[in-house]
Amino acid sequence: MVIAPFLEINGISLDTSSSVVKEIKGQPNSIKANSLGLIEIDFGSYVYRFDKGDSLHEVTLNAPSIKLAGTSVSFEQLEQYVKQTDNNWFDKYGFIVSPKFGIAFDPEHSPFLTVLTKLGLQGWKDV
């Protein structure tokens, strides 16, 4: 899993629409609004969240290991890695949020990782 912060996940742009995601990923398992009003498009191992204007906010995925800034990091090492390399990380309701890497995750819920867009990061800051 290669993440280019605020740009792409495995070559798929984070500046995309829900229709493009459906073209790439195929038929979703479900589409529903969450408690924050974001539209969740669930593909099983990936859940894309868009606002009502069809702007992507975040993608949650199963990520036992990822590649960040050219470094391979396992989920088990991720909390320590973020805390050592991102001076602006913060905790939000038990989630580690990294503005540098554009990710959020709960260390207790391995291996689920949320990749953020800039809109998504602002949402985490505002919660």
Backbone bond lengths (Angstrom), bond angles and torsions (degrees), N, CA, C in turn:
res aa  C-N    CA-C-N  psi(-1)  N-CA   C-N-CA  omega(-1)  CA-C   N-CA-C  phi
1 M - - - 1.437 - - 1.520 108.50 -
2 V 1.316 117.46 113.96 1.456 122.04 -179.59 1.530 108.68 -107.80
3 I 1.343 114.94 124.59 1.458 120.63 -179.01 1.520 109.04 -117.34
4 A 1.323 115.77 122.89 1.468 121.91 170.86 1.525 104.92 -102.27
5 P 1.337 117.59 106.33 1.464 120.74 -172.66 1.528 113.83 -48.37
6 F 1.326 114.05 126.31 1.462 124.69 177.58 1.530 113.69 66.16
7 L 1.336 117.50 6.87 1.458 120.57 -178.32 1.526 113.63 -117.49
8 E 1.347 116.56 -54.42 1.468 118.38 -174.40 1.516 112.34 -162.10
9 I 1.341 113.53 161.79 1.466 123.22 172.41 1.518 106.34 -124.32
10 N 1.309 117.14 119.82 1.469 121.73 -179.83 1.522 112.48 46.64
11 G 1.320 116.53 42.27 1.454 121.09 176.32 1.522 115.14 84.86
12 I 1.325 118.96 -4.08 1.464 121.82 177.78 1.526 108.11 -95.08
13 S 1.320 116.46 121.14 1.454 122.42 -176.86 1.522 112.04 -61.92
14 L 1.317 116.40 141.55 1.465 121.19 173.11 1.527 110.88 -83.65
15 D 1.316 116.77 -5.92 1.462 122.20 174.24 1.525 107.18 -99.43
16 T 1.334 115.38 70.63 1.452 121.38 -172.13 1.520 109.73 -135.22
17 S 1.306 115.64 170.06 1.462 121.12 177.76 1.526 109.43 -109.57
18 S 1.315 115.57 165.69 1.465 119.59 179.28 1.522 111.13 -64.28
19 S 1.335 117.85 -33.95 1.465 119.15 179.96 1.528 111.48 -67.58
20 V 1.330 117.54 -36.84 1.472 120.56 177.55 1.527 109.87 -67.53
21 V 1.336 117.44 -41.70 1.469 120.68 178.41 1.522 109.93 -60.16
22 K 1.332 117.58 -42.56 1.468 120.49 179.19 1.526 111.37 -66.04
23 E 1.327 117.25 -35.88 1.469 120.00 176.50 1.525 110.69 -63.22
24 I 1.333 116.61 -40.82 1.469 121.45 -177.74 1.527 111.33 -75.45
25 K 1.342 116.70 -46.61 1.465 121.76 -172.53 1.526 113.96 -90.15
26 G 1.333 117.81 -18.91 1.459 120.20 -178.09 1.524 111.88 92.08
27 Q 1.310 115.45 -162.11 1.462 121.82 -177.15 1.531 110.61 -69.41
28 P 1.350 117.80 124.75 1.468 119.35 178.49 1.524 111.92 -74.24
29 N 1.341 115.47 158.24 1.468 120.81 174.83 1.517 110.57 -69.61
30 S 1.343 116.10 -36.53 1.461 120.24 178.79 1.521 110.09 -161.04
31 I 1.332 113.95 159.32 1.459 122.16 173.56 1.520 106.10 -135.43
32 K 1.354 116.61 124.40 1.460 120.17 -179.47 1.522 109.88 -156.35
33 A 1.313 116.04 160.62 1.461 121.57 175.66 1.520 108.82 -87.43
34 N 1.340 116.23 139.43 1.463 119.61 176.69 1.529 109.93 -93.76
35 S 1.315 117.08 -177.32 1.469 121.85 -175.58 1.530 112.84 -67.82
36 L 1.330 117.78 -17.13 1.460 121.40 177.80 1.529 112.13 -93.69
37 G 1.328 116.05 -0.09 1.455 120.43 179.93 1.513 114.50 87.78
38 L 1.332 117.65 3.95 1.464 120.57 176.34 1.520 109.49 -81.92
39 I 1.320 116.27 144.71 1.459 122.38 177.65 1.521 108.14 -87.01
40 E 1.339 115.96 117.42 1.466 121.53 -179.77 1.519 109.92 -95.74
41 I 1.319 115.15 123.56 1.460 121.50 175.60 1.521 105.94 -110.03
42 D 1.326 115.53 109.15 1.461 122.99 -170.45 1.526 110.92 -100.57
43 F 1.325 115.42 118.90 1.462 122.11 177.40 1.525 111.42 -108.92
44 G 1.319 117.02 15.46 1.469 120.82 -178.59 1.512 111.12 92.60
45 S 1.319 117.58 -81.27 1.463 120.43 -178.90 1.531 112.52 -85.84
46 Y 1.322 117.66 -7.61 1.463 123.55 176.50 1.520 108.77 -133.93
47 V 1.338 117.55 135.22 1.458 122.21 172.09 1.525 107.18 -125.62
48 Y 1.332 115.85 114.73 1.461 122.45 178.95 1.521 108.26 -94.05
49 R 1.343 117.20 138.26 1.471 121.23 179.34 1.534 109.46 -123.07
50 F 1.333 113.93 120.60 1.463 122.38 -178.95 1.520 109.83 -116.97
51 D 1.343 115.98 151.82 1.459 118.42 172.18 1.526 108.71 -84.00
52 K 1.317 116.31 178.64 1.473 120.89 -176.77 1.524 112.58 -65.89
53 G 1.332 116.84 -19.37 1.456 121.19 176.35 1.521 112.91 -87.93
54 D 1.330 117.23 6.90 1.463 125.13 178.51 1.533 113.25 71.34
55 S 1.327 117.10 25.46 1.464 120.98 173.84 1.524 108.39 -93.76
56 L 1.323 115.71 130.94 1.460 121.17 179.92 1.518 110.30 -71.62
57 H 1.340 116.52 133.69 1.463 122.33 176.61 1.524 111.95 -105.79
58 E 1.347 116.17 -40.61 1.463 118.53 -176.35 1.519 110.69 -165.16
59 V 1.331 113.81 162.13 1.459 122.27 176.50 1.517 107.28 -134.08
60 T 1.325 116.66 122.30 1.461 120.49 175.18 1.516 107.98 -100.78
61 L 1.325 115.62 134.63 1.456 120.04 -175.71 1.515 111.07 -146.10
62 N 1.302 114.32 163.21 1.456 123.14 176.35 1.524 106.36 -84.74
63 A 1.339 116.53 113.57 1.462 120.19 -173.33 1.529 111.53 -136.45
64 P 1.334 118.09 82.10 1.468 119.86 177.43 1.524 112.69 -60.06
65 S 1.344 116.40 -29.19 1.463 120.67 174.06 1.521 108.24 -150.05
66 I 1.327 114.74 151.11 1.459 120.37 -179.64 1.518 109.25 -138.65
67 K 1.320 114.51 164.99 1.457 120.68 174.36 1.525 107.30 -116.39
68 L 1.341 114.82 116.43 1.460 122.74 179.84 1.517 109.33 -119.43
69 A 1.305 116.87 126.10 1.471 121.08 177.67 1.528 111.41 49.56
70 G 1.329 115.91 39.86 1.459 120.71 177.68 1.520 115.23 80.61
71 T 1.321 117.82 1.97 1.459 121.84 -178.90 1.513 110.52 -111.86
72 S 1.321 117.43 128.77 1.458 121.54 175.61 1.517 109.13 -80.95
73 V 1.343 115.77 130.42 1.457 121.59 -177.17 1.523 108.69 -135.11
74 S 1.332 116.86 128.27 1.464 119.60 175.21 1.525 108.24 -79.52
75 F 1.321 116.18 158.29 1.461 119.45 178.63 1.526 110.77 -57.27
76 E 1.316 117.09 -38.42 1.460 121.18 -179.46 1.528 112.17 -62.77
77 Q 1.325 117.66 -28.54 1.464 122.41 -179.80 1.532 112.95 -92.76
78 L 1.316 116.60 -8.39 1.462 120.91 -168.86 1.528 113.71 -63.78
79 E 1.309 118.34 -43.30 1.468 120.22 -179.52 1.531 110.51 -59.22
80 Q 1.304 116.80 -49.80 1.462 121.04 179.82 1.532 110.78 -61.82
81 Y 1.328 116.55 -43.33 1.471 121.12 -179.01 1.530 110.56 -60.83
82 V 1.333 116.83 -46.79 1.465 120.19 -179.37 1.522 110.68 -63.34
83 K 1.317 116.45 -45.36 1.464 119.89 -178.12 1.530 112.44 -64.54
84 Q 1.322 117.16 -28.41 1.463 120.90 179.79 1.526 112.99 -85.45
85 T 1.324 117.77 -24.02 1.463 119.80 -172.00 1.523 115.11 -115.28
86 D 1.327 118.10 -11.00 1.463 121.31 179.57 1.525 109.22 -122.75
87 N 1.317 115.95 101.69 1.465 121.01 -178.98 1.522 113.21 -66.55
88 N 1.324 117.37 -14.59 1.461 121.05 -177.31 1.528 113.37 -104.78
89 W 1.324 118.16 12.03 1.470 120.03 179.42 1.529 108.61 -61.85
90 F 1.345 114.85 153.44 1.460 118.90 175.88 1.514 110.03 -146.00
91 D 1.314 115.13 160.22 1.459 122.55 178.46 1.521 108.42 -100.68
92 K 1.312 116.47 130.72 1.459 121.76 176.91 1.517 107.94 -131.99
93 Y 1.329 115.90 103.33 1.465 122.99 179.02 1.530 112.59 55.10
94 G 1.330 116.97 39.44 1.459 122.16 178.35 1.516 114.23 91.09
95 F 1.324 117.56 -7.73 1.463 122.10 176.15 1.519 109.09 -90.07
96 I 1.315 116.48 138.39 1.458 122.49 171.22 1.527 105.62 -88.12
97 V 1.317 117.23 124.14 1.467 121.94 -179.69 1.527 107.86 -116.56
98 S 1.322 115.78 127.08 1.459 121.80 -178.68 1.527 110.71 -115.09
99 P 1.329 117.32 104.37 1.464 119.18 175.19 1.532 112.84 -62.83
100 K 1.313 117.21 -33.08 1.470 120.87 -179.41 1.525 111.41 -63.41
101 F 1.329 116.68 -44.49 1.456 120.95 -175.61 1.523 113.34 -99.61
102 G 1.339 117.54 -6.48 1.460 120.27 178.00 1.513 112.95 65.79
103 I 1.335 116.53 42.46 1.462 120.66 -179.14 1.523 110.51 -134.74
104 A 1.322 114.93 158.85 1.466 122.72 172.56 1.525 106.81 -142.45
105 F 1.341 116.07 143.08 1.463 119.41 179.86 1.514 109.81 -160.81
106 D 1.308 114.90 153.32 1.456 122.27 174.08 1.525 106.06 -101.78
107 P 1.326 118.77 113.85 1.458 120.67 -177.81 1.527 113.47 -57.53
108 E 1.322 117.42 -20.65 1.467 121.91 -179.66 1.531 112.72 -82.91
109 H 1.324 117.88 -7.63 1.468 121.07 -176.60 1.524 111.68 -122.20
110 S 1.301 114.90 60.45 1.457 122.46 177.86 1.522 109.38 -65.86
111 P 1.300 117.75 142.36 1.462 131.82 -2.81 1.533 112.29 -107.40
112 F 1.337 118.36 40.25 1.463 120.38 -174.93 1.522 111.32 -85.20
113 L 1.320 115.01 126.45 1.455 123.90 -175.50 1.523 108.19 -127.38
114 T 1.331 116.35 139.56 1.460 120.82 175.14 1.518 108.66 -110.73
115 V 1.328 115.29 124.64 1.459 122.78 177.82 1.524 106.72 -97.59
116 L 1.317 116.13 129.57 1.458 121.54 -172.39 1.520 113.18 -105.74
117 T 1.322 114.90 147.17 1.460 120.71 164.69 1.530 106.05 -89.82
118 K 1.316 117.98 176.05 1.465 119.63 176.98 1.525 110.75 -63.60
119 L 1.336 116.99 -36.74 1.471 120.34 174.64 1.529 110.52 -62.41
120 G 1.298 115.74 -42.74 1.458 120.64 -179.80 1.513 112.47 -64.08
121 L 1.330 117.01 -41.09 1.456 120.97 177.80 1.521 110.22 -61.56
122 Q 1.318 116.71 -42.99 1.461 119.63 178.32 1.515 111.27 -62.07
123 G 1.321 116.32 -37.65 1.457 120.52 176.27 1.518 112.20 -60.88
124 W 1.322 117.09 -41.45 1.470 120.69 177.95 1.518 110.31 -65.83
125 K 1.307 117.69 -38.31 1.474 120.64 178.61 1.523 110.92 -65.98
126 D 1.329 116.51 -35.90 1.465 121.42 -175.10 1.529 114.20 -81.15
127 V 1.329 117.45 -17.92 1.474 119.88 -177.12 1.503 110.48 -66.92
